[in-house]
Amino acid sequence: MIEVRNVSKKYGDKQAVKNISFKAEQGEILGFLGPNGAGKSTTMNMLTGYISSTSGQILINGVDILEEPKKAKSFIGYLPEIPPLYIDMTIESYLNFVYDLKKCKLPRKAHLKDVCDLCKITDVKGRIIKNLSKGYRQRVGLAQALVNNPPVLILDEPTVGLDPNQIIEIRSLIKRLGKKHTVILSSHILPEIQAVCDRIIIINKGEVSADGTADEIAQQLTNEHKMTLRIEGTTGTKSDKNEIVKAIKNLKGIKYVRADMEREKGIYDYDVEADENIDIRRSLNDLCREKGWNILMMQLSDMTLEDIFLKITMGEQDIKSSEKKPEIRLKLVTESEQETENDNDNDENGGNN
Amino acid sequence: MGAIYRREMNAFFISGVAYVFLTVFFILSGYFFYVGVIGSGRTDTSPLFSSMFLIILFLIPILTMRLMSEEKKNRTDQGLLTAPVGLWDIVLGKYFSALTLFIIAESIVFIYAGILAYLGDVVWQTLIGNYFAMLFLGSAFIAVGLFISSLTENQMASAVASMLALFVLYLFDSFAGNVSNETLKNLILSLSFYSRYIEFTQGIFSLPSVVFFLSAAFIFNFFTVRVLDKKRWG
């Protein structure tokens, strides 16, 4: 339905999008995820023919968007980041305008009524768009995209500005639409992408850095060799802790082991990391059986979409530094509040050393 | 094109621009009709038309100022440019909406003609000739205004720049007066909107001038299309 082949976009010297390729089939909801300025909107603008690509090819329903723009555009319903609303018009006259603009052949009254019902704007359709709230404007924007029932829907952050109830409504609407249409939507909100999309494309610095379902992406990046264990020792006291740590350390391929908090009375959690490509789950089991310990929990450190997103977009180094920074700042603030200036200076020097 | 034309026509009236434009046009043309035609005791309408050149020059930018710049500012151009319509459809839809309003405005002269007919004999040839001259002038000026409107997001900047541009076109004659080189002088004079228009009010229906005005309209509309297209490729 949509095919993007090696598409790049340059603004002067700035490379906004680098060599992106992907496909989306009918009945698929594809999510674009990426930090601000990653090239999500640029890609969407290229898909819809608002801007051209510097190189590469975009096919909508087999039609090249640059060679036959009118035909290709007739397959697309587009909700841009800022809905293209004429704020002086009423919803009804605006949708009639869009109907004419798209040269829609469907029966006018019935079709526009369907669209209004879907987006739940039937009650307000006589009102002037200027007087509507952000949420309603967003819905009118969505309605505008749905006019002429295009097979491809491209939605740039469709739930921005909506209240939680409306977000749920719009999400379920998108899901319903996704059964018949090809939907591409972008969002910053990770749970939203996870809840709505069949497939996710993570875009970072203008490149596709991951493509697949949430699970697939997680698998690509999963840490099989990293896990959290809860082991019950023989005595049920603190002395178990050291013994267990020591025993695990002696297993083959263990890189790192650390006792965590006491989660149940006398029972501790352990963070274990082995060398890559080594599955230590069985040898851990054997060890516990031999010693008479019980494994109460074994959890591979699964990555949430959020972890994946951070890992891909920032790299691990950056994650660590960004996690630490706020703590340090917080400390300095509280110290400077509590102590005199001289003391504070000393403290800061000490801290830096 | 039809959808854009109808929307622009509605927008002219919703935004009030149409009322301002028509009111000012009617008042000033009425004034010149009274002073230049009735006051002088003649039935020749040419003085009215020659006086209207400057009025049109200042009024047309008000008509065209928001046509493109408002779309850019409100990001509604994104809706138009991603809809299955061509760039010429967009530009011409807007162009003809402004032209329609201009035609409504200048058709007031037929009411003046009716008044004259009551008082005496109307010289219909000059009246109709001048009516079309004004139409051709307007169609060229609107294209210039539309083009300038496509260059900026700011309506005020668009209006002021358009007035300035049209005023510079008006000054071509006085530029020519200061040029000693004959070829250059003739070239500038041949590009003068004012002398070509005044020719009509003197009773000369010059076909080259008609072609000149229509070509100017086409060229500036073409530039507007290029501006939209360039944005896409930028």
Interface residues (C-beta under 8 A of the other chain):
Chain A: Y11 N45 T48 G49 Y50 I51 S52 P69 K70 K71 K73 S74 I76 Y78 P80 I82 P84 L85 Y86 I87 D88 M89 S93 F97 V98 D100 L101 K102 K103 Q144
Chain B: G2 A3 I4 R6 R7 N10 A11 I14 S15 N74 R75 T76 D77 Q78 G79 L80 L81 T82 A83 P84 V85 G86 K231 R232 W233 G234
